[in-house]
Amino acid sequence: MDFWPEILRSSWGKEFVAGGFGGMACIVSGYPLDTLRIRLQNMDSGSAPSILGRVVSWEGPGALYRGMAAPLASVTFQNRSTLLQRCCTRRLGTGALQSIMLSPVELVKIRLQLQNTSSHTGPMSVAKTILKTEGLRGLYRGFTISALRDAPAHGFYFWTYEYVREQLHPGCRKSGEETLRTMVMAGGLAGVASWVCCYPLDVVKTRLQAQSPATAHKYKGIIDCLQKSVKQEGYSVLWRGLGTAVARAFVVNGAIFSAYEIALRCFFNNGNIQDRSHTVA
């Protein structure tokens, strides 16, 4: 039995594969900006251009994509489950539940993004080291703050997407005939809204997950990290890197919704992306 033809015969299979296309477009298009965001959040000073120049000159352009394999490995499942949520309550629950799977993925990704040397060859090397030195609990460092961040972010994300989509193209929720421009704008603004609403929590999450036995543990937990960061660097630290995050959010969320919707229209209409009667439920 041919695997992919069988998968693509079902509605679920088409949506699953479309979610994979959307997720890959999301990660590849915005990963360098994500690396800059992580480094900005974890540093005491420095601007995005200065950090970008330092990373490229000292570590090479490839350093901007370090750790990308970790989110790519989970992206199909993440985006398939995320994109099919339509009820606000379910969206909040989905954001929290996804943290169970994504918190370890983000931990590994962040450790690789902040790595200045070649001590780890990839995500599996980092994961094995964490399990060996910190145990399973270490792999879930930052889980609580991840769940607190993701639950409201998912609600804002989809509410904004549906609202902007309907404003730009009235009636498109029923017809499914919105333009590519509408999808890009709605997806981009949805990403911006989701980041703005939870950004201080993301800064705290990054700082907690960046800690390892090899580095000094400056923070004992969420409240301690928040208090010490504000005391030492001021309230502006909670918004450090927001510009980079917003720019990335607009790019990647425009890409993810465009790729997802176009893939679905191709699957359900034999390549015709202008007319799709199928609606995701």
Secondary structure, DSSP 8 states (H G I E B T S, - for coil): --HHHHHHTSHHHHHHHHHHHHHHHHHHHHHHHHHHHHHHHHSSS--HHHHHHHHHHHH-GGGGGTTTHHHHHHHHHHHHHHHT--SHHHHHHHHHHHHHHHHHHHHHHHHHHT--SSS--SHHHHHHHHHHHHHHHHHTTTHHHHHHHHHHHHHHHHHHHHHHHHHHSTTHHHH----HHHHHHHHHHHHHHHHHHHHHHHHHHHHHHH--TTS----SSHHHHHHHHHHHH-GGGGGTTHHHHHHHHHHHHHHHHHHHHHHHHHHHTTT--S-------
